[in-house]
């Protein structure tokens, strides 16, 4: 009888171990489920920002709607950070605001020729295409510096 219960216990532990996958809690693309990915070419280098945080702020009582603040990083690191905000329901051209990119502590913000098109923004999914130039300031050389963003896309379910 002890062998039977031991066999059942070993089988249960084995099935539990095999059914758990190391990426079960990943917030990236999980085969058609939730997505969280921002891909953009910056100065000729294609980068994938795979860690995206969406913070919600409800201003509907003040007539302002629901603000979504987006922070995207690569692997949760601090070397490259993209931030912007939008309001639920805003779609079309330039429906994202205060687009910024931080590269190793240097902050770049939207410049005159930065454009975006928001295709989906329904409160649970955001899809945006963007490109343009961002400007920053080099403290060491005391001069303006620029980065070029091309073919930017964001797709996030939240």
GUSESE-151376 format. One line per 3 residues: number of its first residue (from 1); for each residue x, y, z of N, C-alpha, C, CB. Coordinates in nm, 2 decimals, decimal comma. Atoms other than C-alpha are relative to their C-alpha. Glycine has a CB too. Layout:
BEGIN
NUM	X/Y/Z/X/Y/Z/X/Y/Z/X/Y/Z  ...
! end
This chain:
BEGIN
1	0,08/-0,12/0,00/0,00/0,00/0,00/0,09/0,13/0,00/-0,09/0,00/0,12  -0,09/-0,11/0,00/0,29/0,23/0,08/0,06/0,03/-0,14/0,11/-0,02/0,10  -0,05/-0,02/0,14/0,43/0,17/-0,27/-0,10/0,07/-0,09/0,04/-0,13/-0,06
4	0,10/-0,06/0,08/0,10/0,27/-0,42/-0,01/0,15/0,02/-0,14/-0,07/0,02  0,01/-0,14/-0,03/0,08/0,60/-0,24/0,13/0,07/-0,04/-0,03/0,02/0,15  -0,13/-0,06/0,04/0,45/0,67/-0,30/0,00/0,02/-0,15/0,12/-0,09/0,04
7	0,01/-0,02/0,15/0,39/0,61/-0,68/-0,10/0,11/-0,04/-0,05/-0,14/-0,06  0,09/-0,11/0,03/0,09/0,84/-0,68/0,06/0,13/0,03/-0,14/-0,02/0,08  -0,06/-0,13/-0,04/0,28/1,11/-0,50/0,11/0,04/-0,10/0,06/-0,02/0,14
10	-0,11/-0,03/0,10/0,58/1,08/-0,74/-0,06/0,05/-0,13/0,09/-0,12/-0,02  0,07/-0,04/0,12/0,34/1,10/-1,03/-0,06/0,14/0,00/-0,11/-0,11/-0,04  0,06/-0,13/-0,01/0,16/1,40/-0,90/0,11/0,11/0,00/-0,08/0,01/0,14
13	-0,11/-0,10/0,00/0,49/1,59/-0,83/0,06/0,01/-0,14/0,11/-0,05/0,10  -0,05/-0,01/0,14/0,62/1,50/-1,18/-0,09/0,08/-0,09/0,02/-0,14/-0,05  0,10/-0,07/0,09/0,30/1,62/-1,35/0,00/0,15/0,04/-0,14/-0,06/0,02
16	0,00/-0,14/-0,04/0,31/1,94/-1,15/0,12/0,07/-0,05/-0,01/0,02/0,16  -0,13/-0,06/0,04/0,67/2,01/-1,23/0,00/0,02/-0,16/0,12/-0,09/0,04  0,00/-0,01/0,14/0,62/1,94/-1,60/-0,10/0,10/-0,05/-0,03/-0,14/-0,06
19	0,10/-0,09/0,05/0,31/2,15/-1,63/0,04/0,15/0,02/-0,13/-0,02/0,07  -0,04/-0,14/-0,02/0,49/2,46/-1,50/0,11/0,03/-0,10/0,06/0,02/0,15  -0,10/-0,05/0,10/0,69/2,66/-1,76/0,06/0,12/0,06/-0,07/0,03/-0,14
22	-0,08/-0,11/-0,05/0,96/2,91/-1,67/-0,05/0,14/-0,04/0,14/-0,01/-0,02  0,05/-0,13/0,05/0,79/3,18/-1,88/-0,15/0,02/0,02/0,04/0,02/-0,14  0,15/-0,01/-0,02/0,43/3,14/-1,75/-0,04/0,14/0,04/-0,04/-0,10/0,11
25	0,03/-0,14/-0,04/0,45/3,49/-1,59/0,05/0,10/-0,09/0,05/0,02/0,14  -0,05/-0,10/0,10/0,61/3,66/-1,89/-0,10/0,09/-0,05/0,08/-0,07/-0,11  0,10/-0,09/0,05/0,43/3,97/-2,00/0,02/0,03/-0,15/0,01/0,13/0,07
28	-0,02/-0,02/0,15/0,56/3,94/-2,36/-0,11/-0,09/-0,07/0,14/-0,05/-0,04  0,09/0,08/0,09/0,39/3,76/-2,65/0,00/-0,14/0,05/0,04/0,02/-0,15  0,01/0,14/-0,04/0,26/3,43/-2,53/-0,08/-0,09/-0,09/-0,05/-0,01/0,14
31	0,06/0,08/0,10/0,14/3,27/-2,85/-0,14/0,04/-0,03/-0,01/-0,14/0,05  0,13/-0,05/0,03/-0,16/3,49/-2,92/-0,08/0,06/0,11/-0,08/-0,11/-0,07  0,06/-0,05/-0,12/-0,25/3,59/-2,57/0,04/0,15/0,02/0,03/-0,08/0,13
34	-0,04/-0,14/-0,03/-0,14/3,91/-2,40/0,14/0,03/-0,07/0,02/0,02/0,15  -0,12/-0,05/0,07/0,13/4,11/-2,59/0,05/0,12/0,08/-0,02/0,03/-0,14  -0,06/-0,12/-0,05/0,37/4,36/-2,46/0,14/0,02/-0,07/0,01/0,00/0,16
37	-0,12/-0,01/0,08/0,63/4,47/-2,71/0,01/0,13/-0,07/0,02/-0,12/-0,09  -0,03/-0,12/0,08/0,78/4,78/-2,86/0,12/-0,02/-0,08/0,01/0,13/0,10  -0,12/0,02/0,09/1,01/4,75/-3,16/0,02/0,13/-0,07/-0,03/-0,12/-0,10
40	-0,03/-0,13/0,07/1,19/5,05/-3,31/0,15/-0,01/-0,04/-0,02/0,12/0,10  -0,13/-0,01/0,05/1,50/5,12/-3,51/0,05/0,14/0,04/0,01/-0,02/-0,16  -0,05/-0,13/-0,05/1,71/5,39/-3,33/0,14/0,01/-0,06/0,00/0,00/0,15
43	-0,13/-0,02/0,06/2,00/5,53/-3,53/0,05/-0,12/-0,07/0,10/0,05/0,10  -0,03/0,12/0,08/2,00/5,22/-3,75/0,01/-0,13/0,07/0,14/0,03/-0,06  -0,01/0,13/-0,08/1,99/4,96/-3,47/-0,15/-0,03/0,04/0,09/0,02/0,12
46	0,14/0,05/-0,04/1,66/4,76/-3,43/0,01/-0,05/0,14/-0,05/-0,11/-0,09  0,01/0,04/-0,15/1,57/4,73/-3,06/-0,14/-0,05/0,03/0,04/0,12/0,08  0,12/0,05/-0,05/1,30/4,53/-2,89/-0,01/0,03/0,15/-0,02/-0,15/-0,03
49	0,03/-0,03/-0,14/1,16/4,68/-2,57/-0,10/-0,10/0,05/-0,04/0,15/0,02  0,09/0,11/-0,03/1,01/4,37/-2,41/-0,06/0,01/0,14/0,07/-0,13/-0,01  0,06/-0,02/-0,13/0,92/4,50/-2,06/-0,08/0,13/-0,01/0,11/0,00/0,11
52	0,09/-0,12/0,01/0,62/4,74/-2,07/-0,09/0,01/0,12/-0,08/0,00/-0,14  0,09/-0,02/-0,11/0,44/4,89/-1,78/-0,10/0,11/-0,04/0,08/0,05/0,13  0,10/-0,10/0,02/0,11/5,07/-1,82/-0,07/0,04/0,13/-0,11/-0,07/-0,10
55	0,07/-0,06/-0,12/-0,01/5,29/-1,54/-0,12/0,08/-0,04/0,10/0,09/0,08  0,13/-0,07/0,03/-0,37/5,41/-1,54/-0,03/0,11/0,10/-0,12/-0,10/0,00  0,05/-0,11/-0,08/-0,49/5,74/-1,40/-0,13/0,05/-0,04/0,11/0,12/0,00
58	0,14/-0,03/0,04/-0,86/5,81/-1,39/-0,03/0,14/0,04/-0,10/-0,10/0,07  0,03/-0,14/-0,02/-0,95/6,17/-1,44/-0,15/0,03/-0,05/0,09/0,09/-0,07  0,13/-0,01/0,06/-1,31/6,10/-1,56/-0,09/0,09/0,09/-0,07/-0,13/-0,01
61	0,08/-0,09/-0,08/-1,46/6,29/-1,26/0,03/0,14/-0,03/0,03/-0,03/0,15  -0,04/-0,14/0,04/-1,27/6,60/-1,38/-0,03/0,02/-0,14/0,15/0,02/0,04  0,03/-0,01/0,14/-1,38/6,54/-1,74/0,12/-0,03/-0,09/-0,05/0,14/-0,03
64	-0,12/0,02/0,08/-1,03/6,44/-1,85/0,02/-0,14/-0,05/0,11/0,03/0,09  -0,01/0,13/0,05/-1,08/6,07/-1,92/0,10/-0,09/0,08/0,04/0,00/-0,14  -0,09/0,08/-0,06/-0,84/5,79/-1,84/0,14/0,01/-0,07/-0,05/-0,15/0,00
67	-0,13/-0,01/0,06/-0,47/5,85/-1,89/0,08/-0,13/0,02/0,08/0,12/0,07  -0,09/0,11/0,00/-0,23/5,57/-1,98/0,14/0,05/-0,01/-0,04/-0,10/-0,11  -0,14/-0,03/0,00/0,13/5,62/-1,89/0,08/-0,12/-0,03/0,05/0,07/0,14
70	-0,07/0,12/0,05/0,36/5,38/-2,08/0,15/0,02/0,03/-0,02/-0,02/-0,15  -0,15/0,01/-0,02/0,72/5,29/-1,97/0,05/-0,13/-0,06/0,04/0,01/0,15  -0,05/0,12/0,06/0,91/5,05/-2,19/0,15/-0,01/0,02/-0,04/0,00/-0,15
73	-0,14/0,02/-0,02/1,25/4,90/-2,12/0,04/-0,13/-0,07/0,04/-0,01/0,15  -0,05/0,13/0,05/1,47/4,62/-2,25/0,04/-0,09/0,12/0,12/0,02/-0,10  -0,02/0,09/-0,11/1,46/4,34/-2,00/-0,01/0,06/0,14/0,14/-0,06/-0,02
76	0,02/-0,06/-0,13/1,36/4,57/-1,72/0,12/0,09/0,04/-0,03/-0,10/0,10  -0,12/-0,08/-0,03/1,70/4,75/-1,74/-0,03/0,15/0,00/0,11/-0,03/-0,09  0,01/-0,15/0,00/1,76/5,13/-1,71/0,09/0,06/-0,10/0,04/0,05/0,14
79	-0,08/-0,06/0,10/2,00/5,18/-2,00/-0,07/0,06/-0,11/0,09/-0,11/-0,06  0,08/-0,05/0,10/1,73/5,24/-2,25/-0,15/0,00/0,05/0,01/-0,08/-0,14  0,14/-0,01/-0,05/1,38/5,37/-2,15/-0,08/0,09/-0,10/0,00/0,06/0,14
82	0,09/-0,08/0,08/1,09/5,49/-2,37/-0,12/0,03/0,09/-0,04/-0,07/-0,13  0,12/-0,04/-0,08/0,81/5,68/-2,20/-0,09/0,09/-0,09/0,04/0,07/0,13  0,10/-0,09/0,06/0,49/5,85/-2,32/-0,13/-0,02/0,07/-0,01/-0,02/-0,16
85	0,14/0,02/-0,05/0,12/5,89/-2,23/-0,10/0,03/-0,11/-0,02/0,09/0,12  0,11/-0,02/0,09/-0,21/5,88/-2,41/-0,13/-0,01/0,09/0,00/-0,10/-0,11  0,13/0,01/-0,07/-0,58/5,89/-2,31/-0,08/-0,11/-0,07/-0,08/0,13/0,00
88	0,09/0,11/0,06/-0,81/5,58/-2,36/-0,10/0,06/-0,10/-0,07/-0,07/0,12  0,09/-0,05/0,10/-1,00/5,63/-2,68/0,06/0,09/-0,10/-0,12/0,06/0,06  -0,07/-0,09/0,10/-0,76/5,87/-2,85/0,07/-0,09/-0,11/0,10/0,09/0,07
91	-0,06/0,07/0,11/-0,67/5,74/-3,19/0,04/0,10/-0,11/-0,09/-0,11/-0,06  -0,03/-0,08/0,11/-0,53/5,87/-3,51/0,14/0,06/0,01/-0,10/0,12/-0,02  -0,13/-0,06/0,00/-0,23/6,10/-3,57/0,03/0,07/0,13/0,01/0,10/-0,12
94	-0,05/-0,07/-0,11/-0,03/6,22/-3,28/-0,09/0,00/0,13/0,03/0,15/-0,03  0,08/0,02/-0,12/-0,25/6,08/-3,00/0,08/-0,05/0,11/-0,11/-0,10/-0,03  -0,08/0,02/-0,12/0,05/6,01/-2,78/0,08/0,13/0,03/0,10/-0,12/-0,03
97	-0,05/-0,13/-0,04/0,21/6,28/-2,58/0,13/-0,02/0,08/-0,10/0,08/0,08  -0,13/0,00/-0,08/0,55/6,36/-2,42/0,08/-0,12/-0,02/-0,03/0,02/0,15  -0,08/0,11/0,03/0,73/6,09/-2,60/0,15/0,03/0,03/-0,01/-0,04/-0,16
100	-0,14/-0,02/-0,04/1,08/6,05/-2,45/0,07/-0,13/0,00/0,00/0,06/0,14  -0,10/0,12/0,00/1,38/5,82/-2,48/0,12/0,04/0,08/0,04/-0,03/-0,15  -0,12/-0,02/-0,08/1,65/5,79/-2,22/0,10/-0,11/-0,04/-0,04/-0,01/0,15
103	-0,11/0,09/0,04/1,98/5,64/-2,33/0,12/0,03/0,10/0,05/0,02/-0,15  -0,11/-0,01/-0,10/2,23/5,58/-2,05/0,00/0,14/0,08/0,13/-0,02/-0,07  0,01/-0,12/-0,08/2,10/5,88/-1,85/-0,03/0,12/-0,08/0,11/0,01/0,08
106	0,03/-0,12/0,08/2,06/6,12/-2,14/-0,14/-0,01/-0,05/0,11/0,01/-0,12  0,14/0,00/0,04/1,70/6,22/-2,21/-0,02/0,07/-0,13/-0,08/0,07/0,11  0,04/-0,05/0,13/1,57/6,28/-2,56/-0,15/0,02/-0,01/0,06/-0,09/-0,12
109	0,15/-0,02/0,00/1,23/6,43/-2,62/-0,04/0,03/-0,15/-0,04/0,12/0,09  0,06/-0,02/0,13/1,00/6,47/-2,92/0,04/0,13/-0,07/-0,15/-0,01/0,00  -0,05/-0,12/0,08/1,12/6,71/-3,19/-0,11/0,03/-0,10/0,14/-0,02/-0,07
112	0,11/-0,04/0,09/0,91/6,88/-3,46/-0,04/-0,10/-0,10/0,04/0,12/-0,08  0,04/0,09/0,10/0,92/6,60/-3,71/-0,03/-0,14/0,06/0,11/-0,01/-0,10  0,04/0,13/-0,06/0,82/6,32/-3,47/-0,15/-0,02/-0,02/0,04/0,00/0,16
115	0,14/0,03/0,03/0,49/6,16/-3,57/-0,04/-0,14/0,05/-0,03/0,01/-0,15  0,05/0,13/-0,05/0,27/5,88/-3,44/-0,14/-0,02/-0,06/0,00/-0,01/0,15  0,14/0,04/0,04/-0,05/5,70/-3,55/-0,04/-0,11/0,09/-0,01/-0,04/-0,15
118	0,06/0,10/-0,09/-0,26/5,52/-3,29/-0,11/-0,07/-0,07/-0,04/0,07/0,13  0,10/0,07/0,07/-0,46/5,25/-3,45/-0,10/-0,06/0,10/0,07/-0,12/-0,08  0,09/0,06/-0,10/-0,61/5,08/-3,14/0,03/0,06/0,14/0,01/-0,15/0,01
121	-0,02/-0,05/-0,13/-0,66/5,24/-2,80/-0,13/-0,01/0,08/0,05/0,15/0,00  0,13/0,02/-0,05/-0,96/5,09/-2,63/-0,01/-0,03/0,15/-0,06/-0,12/-0,07  0,00/0,03/-0,14/-0,86/5,06/-2,27/0,05/-0,13/0,05/-0,14/0,02/0,06
124	-0,06/0,13/-0,03/-0,73/4,71/-2,29/0,11/-0,04/-0,10/-0,11/-0,11/0,01  -0,10/0,03/0,10/-0,51/4,72/-2,60/0,04/0,14/-0,06/-0,05/-0,10/-0,11  -0,06/-0,12/0,06/-0,28/4,99/-2,75/0,09/-0,05/-0,11/0,08/0,08/0,11
127	-0,09/0,02/0,12/-0,13/4,98/-3,10/0,03/0,13/-0,06/-0,07/-0,10/-0,10  -0,04/-0,13/0,05/0,08/5,27/-3,22/0,12/-0,03/-0,09/0,04/0,09/0,12  -0,11/-0,01/0,09/0,32/5,33/-3,51/0,06/0,14/0,01/-0,04/-0,03/-0,15
130	-0,06/-0,13/-0,02/0,58/5,61/-3,48/0,14/0,00/-0,06/0,01/0,03/0,15  -0,14/-0,02/0,05/0,90/5,76/-3,62/0,03/0,15/0,01/0,01/-0,05/-0,15  -0,04/-0,14/0,00/1,09/6,08/-3,62/0,13/0,03/0,07/-0,10/0,09/0,07
133	-0,12/-0,04/-0,06/1,37/6,27/-3,45/-0,03/0,05/0,15/0,07/0,11/-0,08  0,01/-0,04/-0,14/1,42/6,32/-3,07/0,13/0,08/0,03/-0,01/-0,12/0,09  -0,12/-0,09/-0,04/1,66/6,59/-2,93/0,03/-0,01/0,14/-0,03/0,14/-0,04
136	-0,05/0,00/-0,14/1,87/6,58/-2,62/0,11/0,10/0,01/0,05/-0,14/0,04  -0,11/-0,09/-0,02/2,16/6,77/-2,47/0,12/-0,07/0,06/-0,04/0,12/0,09  -0,12/0,06/-0,05/2,52/6,66/-2,43/0,07/0,10/0,09/0,10/-0,04/-0,12
139	-0,06/-0,09/-0,11/2,64/6,81/-2,10/0,15/0,02/-0,02/-0,03/-0,05/0,14  -0,15/-0,01/0,01/3,01/6,73/-2,17/0,04/0,09/-0,11/0,05/-0,14/-0,02  -0,04/-0,08/0,11/3,03/6,89/-2,51/-0,08/0,13/-0,01/-0,01/-0,08/-0,13
142	0,09/-0,12/0,00/2,76/7,15/-2,44/-0,06/0,02/-0,13/0,08/0,12/0,05  0,06/-0,01/0,13/2,57/7,08/-2,75/-0,13/-0,09/-0,01/0,09/-0,03/-0,12  0,12/0,08/0,03/2,23/6,95/-2,88/0,05/-0,13/-0,07/-0,10/0,08/-0,08
145	-0,02/0,12/0,07/2,23/6,59/-2,99/-0,14/-0,06/-0,04/0,08/-0,10/0,09  0,12/0,06/0,05/1,97/6,39/-3,18/0,01/-0,15/-0,03/-0,04/0,08/-0,13  0,01/0,14/0,04/1,85/6,04/-3,24/-0,12/-0,01/-0,09/-0,02/-0,10/0,13
148	0,11/0,02/0,09/1,64/5,91/-3,52/-0,07/-0,13/0,02/0,06/0,00/-0,15  0,08/0,12/-0,02/1,36/5,66/-3,47/-0,08/-0,03/-0,13/-0,10/0,02/0,12  0,07/0,05/0,12/1,22/5,46/-3,76/-0,07/-0,13/0,03/0,11/-0,02/-0,12
151	0,08/0,13/-0,01/0,96/5,19/-3,80/-0,04/-0,04/0,14/0,07/-0,11/-0,07  0,04/0,03/-0,14/0,85/5,21/-3,44/-0,14/-0,05/0,01/0,01/0,12/0,09  0,13/0,06/-0,02/0,56/4,99/-3,34/-0,01/-0,04/0,15/-0,03/-0,12/-0,09
154	0,03/0,05/-0,14/0,40/4,92/-3,00/-0,13/-0,08/-0,01/0,00/0,11/0,10  0,12/0,08/-0,01/0,15/4,65/-2,93/0,00/-0,05/0,14/-0,01/-0,12/-0,10  0,01/0,04/-0,14/0,04/4,60/-2,57/-0,14/-0,02/0,04/0,07/0,11/0,09
157	0,13/0,03/-0,06/-0,25/4,43/-2,40/0,02/0,03/0,15/-0,05/-0,14/-0,03  -0,02/-0,02/-0,14/-0,31/4,54/-2,04/-0,14/-0,01/0,07/0,05/0,14/0,02
! end
